[in-house]
Amino acid sequence: MRDAVLPEPLTQLSEAQLVVARELGLPSWPKLKAHIEAMDRSWRRIVRGDAAPDRDMATLHIRCGEDIASTLQEAGFVGDFLEYSDPLCQGPVLDEPEWLTRRASFLAKNYGAGTGQSYEQIAAKLFLAEERLRSAASRYERIVLWFEHDTYDQLILARCLAQFAETPAPRLELISPARYPGGMRFIGLGQLPPEALRLLWAERTLVSEEALQAGRSVWEMLRSSDPRPLAELSRAGTPALPQLGRAVQRHCQELPWRGNGLSLTEQLILQLLAEHPRTVAEMYSRLMMEREPLPWLTDLMILFMVERMKRVTEPVFTGAFEGEERRWPKERLTITPLGRAVLTGSVDWLSLRPPARWLGGVFVPGSSPCWRWSHAAASVVNR
């Protein structure tokens, strides 16, 4: 039998449909139609006031922020909510009894003004979240972890898994999407409408013992002063939690790189400025939507990094405001010749004495020698 030949208009239509489906993150037009229909059914359940999806057990939803708290309520969920939002991807995370106090000091110094919170408020929130995490297994029948694929989420996920490896929960479930169909790049669960959260709920999975141990291992390695075990784990991967291994490698890439001494985020910032001057807001948008392989930064975190990059012996970019509005997102940054030289590796970033910093348990001095990321070998070296 000869293959059927579609008329040209039908061929063009099917090709156009395939393009649309792929642009929205799905492999085919039928898959896109099925997704739209599923979203519509989910929305109708919400509008009808169907029974709460989590009604069958006393449930705690854990999330690294408050971005889905109200959306879960709109979607009809009735379980309790725990925000555990300490950004472990930046600053000191140490294996010591007073590690939360160190975290509170770091957050208050660098983010307190932006959030309008004092050290006392930040410390109280951290200690309360930690206490609720530690007691969760004894208080709830089911705990659901809502964490996407980026470094911010996955390192907090590792902290949670380490805790539940120590105090097992009756039922521990995970919702961890790497992508979601739509016209905008998927950055996080906070982008999604209520009907999408109900669809993701249907795809949740039980956390295996292997996943618990992977989380425990990452949590232990994150707090070590030697980043080599963490880099080795990122190369080997975490089969029980594939996204965790990728996020760990991205975390290691925030060490100074061999060649120019910049972290990956610092390189991406200078690359964007090397194209043409940009405001901080424009640069942040491009970074998150186009350049960053695993978007993980909040606006205050990018501000923290930009301000740190200014505190060197000679500037790699200059900043100026146009007009009367002088809020930080409006500051226009322009790369300097020295900035271009650093970007190409002609000048080592650490020779400009940037502020010392912490990356988990690793202290990064503002000079050499220090631990550096070798991109070619996907490993770390001390030089």
TAGINOR-V562229 format. One record per backbone hydrogen bond with DSSP energy under -0.5 kcal/mol. NH is the residue of the N-H (numbers start at 1). CO is the residue of the C=O. If there is no record, write none. Layout:
# TAGINOR-V562229
nh=NH co=CO
nh=NH co=CO
This chain:
# TAGINOR-V562229
nh=6 co=4
nh=11 co=7
nh=12 co=8
nh=13 co=9
nh=14 co=10
nh=15 co=11
nh=16 co=12
nh=17 co=13
nh=18 co=14
nh=19 co=15
nh=20 co=16
nh=21 co=17
nh=22 co=18
nh=23 co=19
nh=24 co=20
nh=25 co=22
nh=26 co=21
nh=32 co=28
nh=33 co=29
nh=34 co=30
nh=35 co=31
nh=36 co=32
nh=37 co=33
nh=38 co=34
nh=39 co=35
nh=40 co=36
nh=41 co=37
nh=42 co=38
nh=43 co=39
nh=44 co=40
nh=45 co=41
nh=46 co=42
nh=47 co=43
nh=48 co=44
nh=49 co=45
nh=49 co=46
nh=50 co=45
nh=55 co=52
nh=57 co=54
nh=59 co=57
nh=60 co=142
nh=61 co=80
nh=62 co=60
nh=62 co=144
nh=63 co=82
nh=64 co=146
nh=65 co=63
nh=69 co=66
nh=70 co=66
nh=72 co=68
nh=73 co=69
nh=74 co=70
nh=75 co=71
nh=76 co=73
nh=77 co=72
nh=80 co=59
nh=82 co=61
nh=84 co=63
nh=84 co=82
nh=85 co=83
nh=87 co=85
nh=88 co=86
nh=90 co=87
nh=91 co=358
nh=93 co=360
nh=95 co=223
nh=96 co=94
nh=99 co=96
nh=102 co=98
nh=103 co=99
nh=104 co=100
nh=105 co=101
nh=106 co=102
nh=107 co=103
nh=108 co=104
nh=109 co=105
nh=110 co=106
nh=111 co=107
nh=112 co=107
nh=112 co=108
nh=115 co=111
nh=116 co=112
nh=117 co=112
nh=122 co=118
nh=123 co=119
nh=124 co=120
nh=125 co=121
nh=126 co=122
nh=127 co=123
nh=128 co=124
nh=129 co=125
nh=130 co=126
nh=131 co=127
nh=132 co=128
nh=133 co=129
nh=134 co=130
nh=135 co=131
nh=136 co=132
nh=136 co=133
nh=138 co=135
nh=139 co=135
nh=139 co=136
nh=140 co=136
nh=141 co=58
nh=142 co=58
nh=143 co=171
nh=144 co=60
nh=145 co=173
nh=146 co=62
nh=146 co=144
nh=147 co=145
nh=147 co=175
nh=149 co=177
nh=154 co=150
nh=155 co=151
nh=156 co=152
nh=157 co=153
nh=158 co=154
nh=159 co=155
nh=160 co=156
nh=161 co=157
nh=162 co=158
nh=163 co=159
nh=164 co=160
nh=165 co=161
nh=166 co=162
nh=167 co=163
nh=170 co=140
nh=173 co=143
nh=174 co=205
nh=175 co=145
nh=182 co=24
nh=187 co=185
nh=191 co=188
nh=192 co=189
nh=196 co=193
nh=197 co=193
nh=198 co=194
nh=199 co=195
nh=200 co=196
nh=201 co=197
nh=202 co=198
nh=203 co=199
nh=203 co=200
nh=204 co=201
nh=205 co=174
nh=207 co=172
nh=208 co=206
nh=212 co=208
nh=213 co=209
nh=214 co=210
nh=215 co=211
nh=216 co=212
nh=217 co=213
nh=218 co=214
nh=219 co=215
nh=220 co=216
nh=221 co=217
nh=222 co=218
nh=223 co=219
nh=224 co=221
nh=227 co=225
nh=231 co=227
nh=232 co=228
nh=233 co=229
nh=234 co=230
nh=235 co=231
nh=236 co=232
nh=237 co=233
nh=241 co=238
nh=242 co=239
nh=244 co=241
nh=245 co=241
nh=246 co=242
nh=247 co=243
nh=248 co=244
nh=249 co=245
nh=250 co=246
nh=251 co=247
nh=252 co=248
nh=253 co=249
nh=254 co=251
nh=255 co=252
nh=256 co=371
nh=257 co=262
nh=258 co=373
nh=261 co=257
nh=264 co=253
nh=267 co=263
nh=268 co=264
nh=269 co=265
nh=270 co=266
nh=271 co=267
nh=272 co=268
nh=273 co=269
nh=274 co=270
nh=275 co=271
nh=276 co=272
nh=278 co=333
nh=280 co=331
nh=281 co=329
nh=283 co=279
nh=284 co=280
nh=285 co=281
nh=286 co=282
nh=287 co=283
nh=288 co=284
nh=289 co=285
nh=290 co=286
nh=291 co=286
nh=292 co=287
nh=295 co=292
nh=302 co=298
nh=303 co=299
nh=304 co=300
nh=305 co=301
nh=306 co=302
nh=307 co=303
nh=308 co=304
nh=309 co=305
nh=310 co=306
nh=310 co=307
nh=311 co=307
nh=311 co=308
nh=312 co=310
nh=313 co=352
nh=318 co=334
nh=320 co=332
nh=323 co=321
nh=330 co=327
nh=331 co=328
nh=332 co=320
nh=333 co=278
nh=333 co=331
nh=334 co=318
nh=335 co=273
nh=336 co=316
nh=340 co=336
nh=341 co=337
nh=342 co=338
nh=343 co=339
nh=344 co=340
nh=345 co=341
nh=345 co=342
nh=346 co=341
nh=347 co=341
nh=349 co=260
nh=351 co=348
nh=352 co=349
nh=353 co=350
nh=357 co=364
nh=359 co=362
nh=360 co=91
nh=361 co=222
nh=362 co=359
nh=363 co=361
nh=364 co=357
nh=364 co=362
nh=365 co=363
nh=372 co=381
nh=373 co=256
nh=374 co=379
nh=375 co=373
nh=378 co=374
nh=379 co=374
nh=381 co=372
nh=383 co=370
nh=383 co=381
